[in-house]
Amino acid sequence: MTDLPKGYAPTQVEDAWYARWLQRNDFVANPTRAFNGFKLSESEKKAARAKGLKEAYSIVIPPPNVTGILHMGHVLNNTIQDILCRRKRMQGFEVLWLPGIDHAGIATQSVVERQLRKEEKKTRHDLGRDEFLKRVWAWKDKHGGIILQQLKKLGCSCDWSRTVFTMDGLDPRQPNPRINYSRWIAHVFTHLHQKGLIYRGRRMVNWCVASHTALSDEEVIMKETRGKLWHIRYPLVDDPSKFLVVATTRPETMLGDTAVAVNPNDDRYKSLVGKKLRLPLVGREIPIIADELVDPKFGTGCVKVTPAHDPADFEMGQRHNLEQIQVIGFNGKMTESAGKNYEGLDRYACREKVVADLEELQLMEKIEDYTHNVGYSERADVPVEPMLSEQWFLKYPAVKESLDAVLKKEIQFWPDRWAKVYEHWMTNIRDWCISRQLWWGHRIPVWTKTSGEIHVGMEPPKGEGWTQDPDVLDTWFSSWLWPFATMVKDPESLEADLKNPNSDIAKFYPTQDMVTAPEILFFWVARMIMAGFEFRGERPFSNVYLHGVVRDKSGGKMSKSKGNSPDPLALIEKYGADALRFGTMRCAPLGLDVRFDEQQVELGRNFCNKLYNAVRYRLSQPAATSIPFDQLRAADLSSDAKAILMHLDAAMGEIEKAFDQYEFHQVTARLYELFWTNYCDWFLEASKASMQGDDRARAATIAVIDHILNKLLRLLHPFTPFITEELWHALGFGGEKDTIQFAPWPSRFGDEEKKRLGLDASVAQFVEQKYAAVTAGRNLRASYNIPANRKVKFLITPQGAWHENAAEKSVVQILLNAEELGIVSSAPSGAASAVTSLGNIYLPLEGLVDVDAEKKRLSTQIAKLEKELVGVEAKLNDTGFTSRAPKEAVAKHQARADELKSDIRKIQDQIKLLGSS
């Protein structure tokens, strides 16, 4: 054992221990000492363990963006993963937590382009593709991966030697990367193209006018937006005095209308189907068509059809063979097809001019306020433009296997409700637009000639005249391969690695747990499952833990602009990483949003300080004759020692159950209660009696303290890795070269051990009664404002013979902070009293309180309560209130009235006691 400084300095301790863990390679997974539990029977697992092998456990980190910096969502996500990994190490698993970062195509290119415009007043086109990519790689060298260093400050026990970047293999300065991720991308694209699942076509896509690229449906965020609903008159060609009124939220797109549609069952318009309308502002004749897609209840029941600028309109256009007229360009400005009055205008400026022109021509029927959902680009945060565009699309592979795996719970979602959401998406799945009009990313492995000849493959074709497709693949097209492509250098190495019993893919795939956020359930999780079945023939993981969003304490979304998004690194500097981890997990229920409050981190810091001081208390105890814990007998232990051991054992059972259900906040709550309440508040205080006893009593108590701390530190380690390592060594539980990281996960007592220690229900019941009696005595003090640290006399009329045990009586006296605990046969006069299971407790008031001042204070309390009672009873006597108010409200008022009356009676009884003293 070693002495500890008086105060705990978390940052010093944390930095020192993390450096030591890295130096020792404690986080590096070794496949040669592991076996793949997925591929062995129980008897084979047992035989493997007998050979000294460990079962493999693996997690792949959700790769943060290369542009990212640590925020509270990362803290929650990575703390959960670290908890799982650290616990598995202690349970004897060979753990691989594989880290990496994502190249984040749109985000990264946007950052570098902004920098280029700001510093050099240039665009990427001024530089050219090759030079621009050099700039991005240089930016990545300087800024990329900062978040991985920040995760180390949090204490994440990733195997950093296996870090993967989703563009490994493309950096010209790194010709032979450990993982050639780009080869995997090309292989997968080629494979899916050969199967006919990847195709190129002109289809409706979501277009980001800021990033100038197509987006998948999942990259569009729907936002409720307050706008207008414009009702526009479309004149009939054969009778211009008559109109059809069309309601639209996007009047600027009317310039590209090629029809007006009504529902075929709408009697108002049946006679008009087939007639022609004159398109306002343009003059083009367009037909009135009938289509089931039209909702007769929306607006007037007539909808404009713009096949080039709306997905539903595009479908109608296909059915009715309508022309597709693109009036909004890829830059968000109106095209030549919009007409000379509007060409070149920004789409929203055009909207204003169209509305003004319609009003001038008296073709605007009316304008209404209207709230509707508008799609925004997830990255650029601007409204997307539905656009017809030539793009690459993917028909998803292995859909049935991926859906069945979740429905049959071969892949379990936590919480389970997300399985229904997943099922809905998988049964309504649409082809994925995988091409992006960017330069930063995996370039599409397709080459063409002007003759129309095409080459798709992992290598460029030989010969002259070939041009590679300029587009890159959606970032998610690389990350959906993450679980397996991070474990094998390249596709060419796969067969050999599968035959190699000590390769990463052989030992650590499939992975066990995936920890992520629900918003990327479809972006990433569903796609990883499909990729796993398509390319590995099995699920990529067994469990998917979907945690909530970290919000501010009022439930608002965190953002830097609002000033409600704390900097985790600043919190770590102020409170320590352990405090941040423990505090965050305390307020993170399974699958629910987290309402973050810095007070939770303060709670975590206070918990760590309390733990530190509890160990310092243990180290301050004079040496005692040592008794090994396994030699203790029931006769050696006080009832308080037996009770805390039973609390520990019960807590471990609850903790195991909570871990099985991924209820991490329940684990932290139970650990907090076990240490702070059961151990510190009660047992340590009660143990002062036995510490004042003979040598054997002291030695037995210290043996119990050591046993509790030994197990408690191990239980806490996954949540608070730094302080538990520090205290583990201070207490001498590990040798100089040992670490708590690999100490065995604590197990519960067996029946024989419980019998040896005398751990039975009757002991627990008695100690519970004893502590309840002490609480009642303490409450008597509080009732009369007598300080808790003031020694006072207590009297008791005991029930049973417990008081005849000097040790038990001494414990009660210590816990009450009583200078004397007298035994009486009847109630003394002038004493406050409380009825308990151990007997009636009395607190003689003479000399403890200023009777007149105390009576005045209590009378003031009564007056305040009576005033409130008058108001509550007035409500209850008001028939207007009781007849109209909800039953719950009336019941709440009645309960408050009863509570007030009870409190008044109690205070009146206190005053009576003062009057007779």
Disulfide bonds with the S-S distance in Angstrom:
none
